[in-house]
Amino acid sequence: MYHDPKPITAEPIWPDDLRRGVRFRFPVAEEDGAKPKRRPCLVLESGKLNGRRSVTLAYGTGAPAKGKYGYEVIGKGKAAMIAAGLTKPTRFVCIRRITVSTEHPGVEVAQGSGTPVIGRLDAPLLQRMNDVRARLWAEHDMAAERRHERDLERRRWQREERRIRIENRARRSVEALKADHMKKGQAGA
């Protein structure tokens, strides 16, 4: 009996390699309200989210950059474009990303290959992608740290405010008792 070394699974296996580009209908506002067009996207991360296999995709476009962002992976050399399966120079804007399930209807599977994978990144582009990912994660961690520090500061102020309120209440009660005592002393005299 023949045993296939690769088990048959219901889940697609294409997101296992982060060096791949895929076809995806990235949700952007279209002028006529039509279905988003299929575009090359770069797989930045893959893993499980809520028990389902998911990928984080970076937006791919052939439009020239309007500014210098530092979050882009640009495939423009002939060899890089062939390896990535691109027909024209493409910018992957990693700041513009989306995390979706691998079963998302926007994932476009090619009829011939049965996979949405269009290519791989060559070594320089892979290094650039890893640099951008590291920058995104560092900024994510810094933002989380700032949120944590803000929460600690807010809690400290709430404790201070509560202590001041308690001191004010205690002071007001003492003053009220003194005033009441003074009234009783003046009424008895």
C-alpha positions in Angstrom: 0.0 0.0 0.0 1.3 3.5 -0.9 1.6 6.1 1.9 2.0 9.7 0.8 4.6 11.4 2.9 2.5 14.6 2.8 -0.8 14.1 4.6 -3.9 15.5 2.9 -5.3 18.3 5.0 -8.2 20.6 4.6 -6.1 23.6 5.5 -4.0 25.2 2.8 -0.3 24.9 3.4 0.8 27.9 1.3 1.3 30.3 4.3 4.0 28.2 5.9 6.7 30.1 4.1 6.9 33.8 4.8 9.0 34.5 1.7 5.9 34.3 -0.6 3.7 36.7 -2.4 0.1 35.9 -2.9 -2.8 37.1 -5.0 -5.4 38.8 -2.8 -8.3 41.2 -3.3 -7.1 43.8 -0.8 -10.1 45.8 0.5 -9.6 49.4 -0.6 -12.2 52.0 -1.5 -12.9 51.7 -5.2 -14.3 54.6 -7.1 -17.4 52.8 -8.5 -18.0 50.6 -5.4 -16.8 47.5 -7.4 -15.2 44.5 -6.0 -11.6 45.2 -5.0 -9.1 44.3 -7.7 -6.8 41.3 -7.4 -3.3 42.5 -6.5 0.0 41.0 -5.4 0.4 41.0 -1.6 3.4 40.1 0.6 2.9 37.6 3.4 4.5 39.3 6.4 3.4 36.9 9.1 1.5 33.6 9.4 0.1 31.7 12.3 -3.1 30.9 14.1 -5.7 33.4 15.2 -8.7 32.3 17.1 -8.0 28.7 16.2 -7.9 29.4 12.5 -4.8 29.7 10.2 -4.3 33.4 9.3 -1.8 35.5 7.4 -0.8 39.2 7.6 -0.6 40.6 4.1 1.1 43.9 3.0 -0.6 45.9 0.2 1.1 45.7 -3.2 0.8 48.4 -5.8 2.5 49.4 -9.0 1.9 53.1 -8.3 4.9 55.3 -7.6 5.5 56.3 -4.0 4.2 59.7 -2.9 6.6 60.0 -0.1 9.4 58.2 1.7 7.9 56.0 4.3 10.5 53.4 5.2 7.9 50.7 5.4 8.2 49.5 1.8 9.6 46.5 0.1 10.1 47.3 -3.6 10.5 44.6 -6.2 12.0 46.3 -9.2 15.0 44.5 -10.6 14.4 42.0 -13.4 15.6 39.0 -11.4 13.7 40.1 -8.2 10.5 40.5 -10.3 10.8 37.1 -11.9 11.5 35.4 -8.6 8.5 37.2 -7.0 6.2 36.4 -9.9 5.6 40.1 -10.7 5.0 41.4 -14.2 5.9 45.0 -13.3 7.8 46.8 -10.5 5.7 46.6 -7.3 5.9 48.4 -4.0 4.6 46.4 -1.0 3.5 49.0 1.5 4.0 47.2 4.8 2.4 49.9 6.9 -0.8 49.1 5.0 -1.6 45.6 6.1 -4.4 43.3 6.9 -4.7 40.0 8.8 -7.1 37.5 7.3 -7.9 33.8 7.5 -6.4 31.7 4.7 -10.0 30.8 3.8 -10.9 34.4 3.2 -12.8 34.9 0.0 -10.3 37.6 -1.1 -7.6 35.1 -1.4 -7.3 34.3 -5.2 -6.3 30.7 -5.9 -4.8 30.2 -9.4 -6.6 27.5 -11.4 -3.5 25.8 -12.6 -1.5 25.6 -9.4 -4.4 25.5 -6.8 -2.5 28.0 -4.7 -2.6 31.8 -4.4 1.2 31.9 -4.2 2.8 33.9 -7.1 6.5 33.8 -6.1 9.3 34.2 -3.6 11.4 37.1 -2.5 15.1 37.0 -3.4 17.7 37.4 -0.6 18.0 41.2 -0.7 14.2 41.7 -0.7 13.8 39.0 2.0 16.3 40.9 4.2 14.4 44.2 3.5 11.1 42.6 4.5 12.7 41.3 7.7 14.0 44.8 8.5 10.6 46.3 8.0 8.9 43.6 10.1 11.5 44.2 12.9 10.7 47.9 12.7 6.9 47.3 12.8 7.3 45.0 15.8 9.6 47.5 17.6 7.0 50.2 17.1 4.3 47.9 18.3 6.2 47.1 21.5 7.0 50.8 22.1 3.3 51.7 21.7 2.3 48.9 24.1 4.8 50.1 26.7 3.5 53.7 26.3 -0.1 52.4 26.9 1.1 50.5 29.9 2.8 53.5 31.4 -0.3 55.7 30.7 -2.5 53.2 32.5 -0.1 53.1 35.5 -0.1 56.9 35.6 -3.9 57.0 35.4 -4.3 54.5 38.2 -1.8 56.5 40.3 -3.8 59.6 39.8 -7.0 57.8 40.6 -5.5 56.6 43.9 -4.2 60.1 44.7 -7.6 61.6 43.8 -9.3 59.0 46.0 -6.9 59.7 48.9 -7.5 63.5 48.6 -11.3 62.9 48.5 -11.1 60.8 51.6 -9.0 63.4 53.4 -11.4 66.1 52.3 -14.4 64.1 53.6 -12.6 63.5 56.9 -11.7 67.2 57.2 -15.3 68.2 56.4 -16.7 65.8 59.0 -14.3 67.1 61.6 -15.2 70.7 60.7 -18.9 69.8 60.8 -18.5 68.2 64.3 -16.6 71.3 65.5 -19.3 73.6 64.1 -22.0 71.4 65.7 -20.2 71.4 69.0 -19.7 75.2 68.8 -23.5 75.7 68.2 -24.3 73.5 71.1 -21.8 75.4 73.3 -23.3 78.7 72.3 -26.9 77.5 72.7 -26.1 76.3 76.3 -24.5 79.6 77.3 
